[in-house]
Amino acid sequence: MKQVTLRLDDDLAADLAADAARLGRSVNAHAAVGLRALVDPTAEGEELDRIRARLRRAGLLEEWPRGERERPDPEDVAAARAAGATGTMLSDIVSDERGPR
């Protein structure tokens, strides 16, 4: 499982926490449901439908027609992942820029 750090303005963070508390779930779980609705057009359920409706009204949801999108070849995906895992790590670049401490 990956961890992601998000920078949210204070009002949005408070709204997210209040909405999560209202539903009796953690902020992490609540944000994960919203992100799933945003990025996975095949995920289904009433809650995801409500979230998508809110995103649509805000102009934040671009919808793809179901069934018209081809999945990439798994071997091509594996090759792209392998190629993407090469090069200098960002943490090394940042450390080099900062110099010795």
N, C-alpha and C positions, 0 to 999 in steps of 0.2 A: 504494500500500500504506500502511495506517495503522500508526502506532505507538501502543501502549497501555502505560501504566505501571501495574503492579499492586503493591500492598503485601501481602507474604506474611510470616507469622511465620517465624522462623529455621528451625524444624524442617521446615516445609512447603517452604521454598526449598531446604534441603539434600536433602530427599527427592526433589524434582523434579530437581535437578541429578544426584543419584546414579542415578535411574531413566533419565534421558536418557543419561548416560555408559554405563550398562549396555547400552543399545540402540544406542550409537554415533551419537547425534545431538545436535544443539545443544539447549540448554534451550528456546530459542525454538521450534524445530521440534517438540519434544516437547509443549510447552504448546499449540501451535497444533492438533496432532492431537487432544488432549483437548478443547479448546474446540469444535472442529468436531463431535466426537461429541456434545457437550452441546447444541449449538444447531441442528444440521442433521439432522433425522430421515430425510432421504433419502440421506445419505452412507452408503456401504456398505463393508464389508471386515471381515476377521477382527479386525484390531486395533481398529477402531471398535466392533465388537460386544463385545470384551472390556472396553473402556473404559466402554461403556454399562452393562454388567453390574455393574461396580464402582460406577458412579454410582447405579445402581438400588438396590444393596445399602445404599448410604450414605443413601438417601432423597433424593438430589439430582437425580433425573431424572423429569420429568413427561412421559409419553409421549402423543402425539396419535395417534389412529387414522389409519393411512395412507389416503390417498385421500378422506377426509371433510372435508378442510379446503380451502376455496376460496381461490385466490390473489386478492389485491386487484387492482382494475383498474389497469393501468400508468399511466393518466392521473391517477387519484386519488393514486397514489404520487408521481408527479412534482409534483403540486400541493402535497402535504404537505411534500415536500422543499424546494420553493421557499418555502413559508410558514415552514418551520423555519429557514431561512437568513436570517431578518430579525431585527432587534433588536440589542441591545447585546452585544458579545462579552464573554465571561466575563473574559478577560484585561484588558479595559478597566475592568470593574467592580472587579476586584481592585486595579488600579493606582490608580483613583480613591479606593478605600477607604484605601490606604496613604498617599496624599498625596505631596507633592513630597519628593524625597530630597536 
